[in-house]
Amino acid sequence: MKASGEPTRLEPYLIVFTLWLLVFSSASQTMILSPILPRIGDELDIADALLGTLVSVYSVMVGIFAILAGPVSDKIGRRQILLLGCTSMAVALCLHGFVTGYYSFITVRIFAGCAGGMLSGAAVSYIGDYFPYERRGWATGWVMSGSAFGQIFGIPLGIFMAARWGFRSPFYLFAVTMTLTVLLLFFQVPQPDVRRSQDRLSVGKAASDYLAMLRRPEIAWASAAFFMMFLGVSIFVIYLPTWLERSVGLTGDQIALMFVVGGVANVLTGPNAGKLSDRIGRKGMILMSCVGLSILMVLTTRAVTGPVPAYVFFFATMVLVAMRISPFSALLTALVSDERRGSLMSLTVALGQIGFALGGAIAGPLYADIGYGSNTALAAASVLIMGLIVWFFVPEPPRKAR
């Protein structure tokens, strides 16, 4: 375990790398499931109608355990909950090697979802504990870029491995990277010196604390903005590949390349957007991103006519998405005191999962009955509403003079 004392000059960068590896591993093991579902069905003889539940059950458990883990992390400290969540996730990923059918697989995904829920808000909460507000955009941008690196490198490598060595092999790969995260957390990442919650841990107390937070207008509005963000993303993204394949004529390989291009945009934009928001403020960047993204969404069905326009369009889309995520996450960390930060991040993550699930339920009927243009219009409205909520109702701390 890392000894306490004066931090070294390298410590902030090592912390950012550890949290980045955490996000890379967790996001990759989530994203890899969808492209290898047909192989899972073939190898384990699982019906197509049941394959989707392997994805949805994970999201449900993430939402539940995010709510439960928030108050625990406020009580015992962020480092401890990160260690517990990463260790649990590493074990869960190793257990994918023992699945033999639908029921064993869904049990393992439930376990992985429990671990994912513990981790969902803890990384950003740790950033809020360790880094001053003026540095949180930079740190959050780099940490959250781990998801984009997973999209660029982790998922293509996982698909390659699954095709040659079976669907279990990608989970072994991400178990290794998650185990490395555990070792870095244990030996190199300290517990930040912040005030912890002194409240007793109980379901009733946690529920009353969440309700008390939601009674604060700025928390309620920020939670609504987080909900709208995931709602819009879900409505827009879920049927985008289907529309591109059936209506525009893109192949599976071309769609995969489009997502890689989007991941590159995220990597290039996320850290820089976070750093820029440290200098000029968060709310303006969030509003600008949401307005631009809503315009792109509305223009999707007219602008995307082939592979090249799709790559350009998705690159621009992911630039605007990255411009929003890092500043918004950093802004959330300043809305509550240290001993409530984990609860707030867990609350917003849970509401985001609800928004994503609701968007998925809405997206199907819209696409089938009206067409993908209706998906883009409703997603654009959701994104614009999110930006307006943040601009008018979510306060931002004043920036310190430099």
Buried (B, 14 or more C-beta within 10 A) or exposed (E): EBEEEEEEEEBBEBBBBBBBBBBBBBBBBBBBBBBBBEBBBEBBEBEEEEBEBBBEBBBBBBBBBBBBBBBBBBBBBBBBBBBBBBBBBBBBBBBBEEBEEBEBBBEBBBBBBBBBBBBBBBBBBBBBBBBEBBBBBBBBBBBBBBBBBBBBBBBBBBBEBBEEEBBBBBBBBBBEBBBBBBEBBBEBBBBBEBEBBEBEEEEEEBEEBBEEBBEEEEBBBBBBBBBBBBBBBBBBBBBBBEBBBEEBEBEEEBBBBBBBBBBBBBBBBBBBBBBBBBEEBBBBBBBBBBBBBBEBBBEBBEEBEEBEEBBBBBBBBBBBBBBBBBBBBBBBBBBBEBBBBBBBBBBBBBBBBBBBBBBBEBBEEBBEEEBBBBBBBBBBBBBBBBBBBBBEBBEBEEEEEE
